[in-house]
Amino acid sequence: MRKCDIVVVGGGPAGLAAAVSAFEAGTKDIVILEREERLGGILNQCIHNGFGLHTFKEELTGPEYADRFEQLVYQRGIEYKLGSTVINVTADKTVTYVSEQEGLQKISAKAIILTCGCRERPRGGINIAGARAAGIFSAGTAQKLVNIDGLMPGKEVVILGSGDIGLIMARRMTFEGAKVKAVVELMPYSSGLNRNIVQCLNDFDIPLMFSHTVVDIKATNGRVSSVVIAQVDDKLQPIMSTAQEIACDTLLLSVGLLPENELAGYAGVELSPVTNGAVVDDQMMTSVEGIFECGNVLHVHDLVDYVSEESSHAGKCAANYVQNGMSATQYVPTCGTNGVRYVVPQKIRKDANVEKISLRMRVANAFKNVELAVLLDGEKIFSRKRPIVTPGEMETVVLGSELVARIKQGSKLEVTLLKGEEK
């Protein structure tokens, strides 16, 4: 069995950033395992711009952003294997993968960084009634068909869900000559970035219908011919008296993303029921020593720049673990209260050498005129006023070394919203 210091599972933006960071931190024996035939992950089909404003201070397309990190990998000579699908990860840090060139292989690693990304929630996960017809696609599948394969999914489109991929595909389909009839959103707020609502819907006069959902799909000759939508009440149940039929030949689903955590489960990693990602400490280490997790497999991010930042931190921490072992055994849990849905990391190590800690979170609803605060044993140690916060935009709080030093064993650290009201 081959041995190496770090195996990175996934060659998307998270995996590339983690590998480069680990290399820069002094651990050179790294292998990236990627199941696709090229590095870059989902960014290869995201040909729109808007990437890299934080990381590179310029606006890039998805492939351009990925290429920046790919070049860093090439320049450092970091080993990567394409067409290599990881099928198992164990708690003793053995990675099993299969590829056409090598067959079934195993690698014993000192540390593993899981950067497997996420997948789209399918139609079966939301139980839409109606015909099982052609013309129903996830937004990401439609994006690949248009941007990679040069194929049009349809000409008259309804999009269910206002996730970022759905919003971007509303604009993309319009560019390609399709008519987007409506974007239908179950919640009273969007799950996507506000800038995408403006640039992808408002600029093209595409209606966004909040508190609505698809209640039926109708078909003719095996192809979608229309969808029936209806308003929902405050319990998200359809009000059938408000039902209306919209003629279309295509329904795109943008109804949420799910972290790809099957491999973490095989290794016995503790998963969060809220994020569906691993429970990690501030070093991005999971409950299994030596297994780290970052990027969209940990929790779904809204900007790839934040994925790269978090993954660079994970790579540095994994390299430190390989070189020095565990740095702490005592932890202080974090939690979200009063409208904060989750906080990552879920626990903080008691390590005096920590320079800063980034807390990332999402709120449970849209709130306006709020104060985002961090409380340590009930005392406010950080606050930031926000005119509005929404579930579609991740919030980040950075605690400096002076604040981190005040966190003691047995402390209670919570992130909360103060003086807020629902939008």
N, C-alpha and C positions, 0 to 999 in steps of 0.2 A: 504494500500500500504506500502510495506517495505521501510524503509529509511536507507541509509548508506552514508559514507563520499565520497568514490571513487568507481566508477564502471569502470573496465578496460574491454573494448570490444575486445576480442581476446587473446588467450593464447599461441601465438607463441613467438619467441624470444623478440620481442618488448614489448608485454604485460607482460611477465615475468619480464623483466628488469625494466619496469616502476613500477610494483606492488612492487617489492622488494625495489626499491629506495624510493617510497612513504612511505613504512612501516618504513624504516630506518630513514626517515625524521620526523617521529613522528605521522603519521596518520595511525592508525591500522585498522580502520573499512573499509576494502577493499574487493570487490568481483570481481573475474575474471570470465567472461563469455566466454566459448569456445564452438564452434559448433561441433567440432570433439570429438571423444571418448577418447582422451588423449591430454595432454599438449604437446607443442613443435612445433606445426605448421608444416610448410613445411620442417623443418630440419629433421623430422622423416624419410623422404624418401631420404635425401641427405647423403648417406652412404660413400661418398668420404671424404678424409681428406682435410686439408687446413683451417679449422675453428679455431678460438681462439688464433691466433698468437699475436694479439694486447691485447685481454682481459685477457687471461690466460698465455700468454708467452709460449705456447706449441701448438703443432699441434693436432687437434681433428677432429673426424668425426662429421657430423651434429647431429646425435642422442646423441653423447657424449657431445657436446656443449650444446644442449638443456637440457640434464640431469643435468648439473652443475647448471643451473638456476632453474630447477624444484626442486632440493634439497634445494635451498635457500628458495623457496616458502614453501615447506613442513616444513622446520625447523622453520620457523616463524609462521606457522599456518595460513597463508593467505588463506582465503576461495576461492574456485574455483568451478565452476559448468560446468561439461562436457555435451556434447550433448545438449547444450543450444544455440539456434540460436536467435540472436538479430534481431528483425524485424522492430524496430522503435526507434529513438532517437529524443527527442523534445528539443526546445530551453530552456524550463524550467528545463532541465536535468532530464527528466523522460525516463527511458530505459524500453522498452517492449521486452520480450523474450519468446520463447516457447521451451518446452522440453517434452520428452515422460513421464518423471517422474512427472513433476509439472504442465504440461499444459501451459496455458497462464499466464504470471506473469509480474508485473511491479515493478520497483525499482525507488525511488526518490533519486537522489544523489546530493551531494554538488558540486562534480566535476566528469567529465567523461573524460577518456583517450581513444581515438580511436586508436587501434592498429590492424586494420583489414587486413593489408597486401595488396597484389596485386594479380591480375589474369593475365593469358596469353591472348594475343590478338589472337583470333581464325581465321580460314581460311576466314570466312565471313567478317572480318575486313580488309582484304587485297585484296579481289576480284581476286583470282586466277581463270583463266579460266580452263575448262576441266571437266572431269568426277567427279561425286559425288560418289566416290568409297571407299571401305574399304581400310585400310592401311594408312590413313592420320591421324596423331596424333599431338597434341602439344607436345613439348619436355618434359614438366612437366608431362603430362599424361603418356608418354612412360616411364619416370623415375619411376613413381608409379607402373606401370605394372611390370617393371623389378625388382625393389628393394623391393617392398612391396608384390606384388601378385605373383611374381615368374613366370611371363609370358613374352614371347618374342614377341614384336610387328611385327617383320619381320626379314628377313635374308639379304636383299640387300637394303641399306638405302641411301637416299639423304636427307640432312638437309638444309632447307632454313632459313637463318639468323644465325648470329654468336654471338648471345647472350650467356651469360655464361652457361645457362642450356643446350643450343644446343651443345656448345663445350664439356661440360662434358659428355653429352649423346653420342657424337661421340666416345669418349674413352670407355664409359661403354658398348655400343653396340659391339665395337670391342672386349672387354674382354669376352663378352658372345658368341663370334663366328660369329657375323654378319660382313658383308663387308660394310663399309661406303664408298660410291663411291665419294662423294664430299660434302663440305659445301659451300653453295652458298650465297653470301652476296650482297645485293642491293647497299650498299654504298661503297665508295673507302677505307673504314676503318672498323675495327671490332667494334662491340658494346660490346664486352666482354673484360675481363682482358687479358693483354698480357701474363701473366703466364699461363693462360688456353689455349691460342693459342699454346704456346710452349709445354706444358705438354700433351695436349689432341689431338692436330693435328700433329704438327711437329714430335713428338716422335713416331708417328704411321704412318707417311707418308700419312696422309689424306690431299688431296688438299683443299685449301681455295681459292675460286674464287671470288675476289672482283669485284664490278660493274657488277654483273650478277643477274638475277632473274629467277624464274620459270614462263614460259608463257603458259604452257599447261600441263595437267595431263591426261595420257592415261590409260585405264583400259581394262582388259580381264576377263570375267566372274565375273564382279563386284568387282575386286581387282586391285589396282594400278599395272600396268605393266611397265610403264616408265614415265619419266617427260621430258619435253622439256625446256631447259634453253637458255637464250640469254643474250648477253652483253647489257648494258644500256648506253645511252649517258649522257652528263652532266646535262640534265634535267630529268634524271632517266627514260627515255622512252626506251623500248626495241628496239634494232637494229635487226630486224628479219633476216637479212642476216647472222647474226652470230649464229643463232639457232642451237642447237645440242641436240640430244636425248640421254638420259641416262637410261638404263634398270634398274629397281628397283621394289621392291614390297612394299616399305614403304617410305613415305615422312613425315619427322618430321619438325614441324614449331617452330622456335625460333625467332619470329618476334616482340618481345617487350612485356612489362609488363604494366598493367594498374592498378593504385591504386583503391582499393575497397571503393569508396567514396559515395555510395548510402545513407548510414546512415547519413553522414555529410550533404548531400543535404537535407535530411528530416528535419534536425535541423536548416536549413537556414544558414549553414556555407558558407562563401565565398570561392570559389575554384579558383585555379590558372589555366588559360588556357594553361600554358606551362607545368607545372608538373602534372596537373590533381589532385593534392592534395590540401589540405587546404592552405589558406594564414595564416601564423602564425607569432607571434612576437618572440623575443629571449627567451621568457619563454615557447615557444611551445603552447601558447594559440591561438585558432582560433578567428575569428571575433565574435563568440558567447561566451560571458563571461562564464568561468567555463568549457568549452569544449576544451580539449587539443588533439593534434594529433602528432604522431611520427612513425618512422619506414617506411616501404615501402608503407603504405597508404598515407604518406605525400609526399615522393618522393622516387623513386626507388634507393636503395643503391647497391653497388657492393660487400661489405663485411658485414657479419652479425655482426662483431665486432663494426662497425660504427653504426649499428642499435641499438645495446645494449647501446653504449655510449650516443647516442641521446635520447634514451628512458629512460635511467637512469636520465638524466637531466629533461625530461618531468615529470617523477614521482616525483622528488624532487620539481619541480615548482608547480605541482598540490597539493602536500601536503602543501606547503607554502600558496597557495591560500585558501585551506580549513581552515587553521589556522589563516590567517591574511587578507584575501580578496585581492582586487586589490592593486598593488603597484605603478601604474602609469597610467596616462590617456593621456599622450602626446607621440607621436611616431615620429621616423625618418625613412623614407622608405629606403630600400636598392635596388640596381638594378645592373644588369650585362650589360656591354657594350663591344663593339669591340671584339666579339667572345665568350663572356661568356653568355651562353644561359639562365641560371637562377641562382638566389641566394636564399638560405633558411637559416635563416628566411627572410621574405620579409619586416619586419619592426622591429625597435629596440625601446624598451621602454626607456624613459628618467628616469632612476632610478640610483641614485648615489651608491647604494649598490651592483651593479653588479660587480662581480670580473673579469669575462671574457666572451667573446661572441665568439662562433664558427660559422663561415660562411661556409656553404657547397654549392658547385656549380658544374655545368658541363659545358663544352665548347660545342660549336655548330659544331665544325669540328676538324679534327686533325691538330695541329699546331706544328712546331718545332722552337727551339731557341727563346722561349718566356720569357717574364717577367710578372708574375702574380702579379698584383698590386692592392692595395686598396687605393682609392682616397677619401679624405674628403674635400669637397668644392674645388676640383681640386688639392689639395696638396697630394702628395704621403706619406702615413703614414705606409705603409707596402709593401714589395715586395719580391718575391721569383723567382729566375731564374729556368726555367725548360727546359731541352733539347727537350722534347716533351710532349704535352698534347693531350688527346683524349677523345671523348664523352663517351667511355666505362669505364673511371676511374674518380671517383668523386674526386674533390679537396677540401681540407679543410684549412681554414685560421682561426687562433685563435688570437683575439684581446685582449690584456691584459687590466687591469683596468685603466692604465694610458691613453691608447688610447681611451677606452670607455668614459672616463671622458671628453675627448675633443669634443665628439659628442654633439652638441647643437641643440635645437629646431630650425627647419628650415634648418638644414644642409643637404647637399647632399652626400650620401655615395654610392660609386659605386665600383664594382669589375671589373677589365678590364684586357685585354692582351695588352702588349706593345712590339713593335719591333718583332712581330711574323710574320711567313710566313706559308701558308698552306703547309701541307706535300705533 
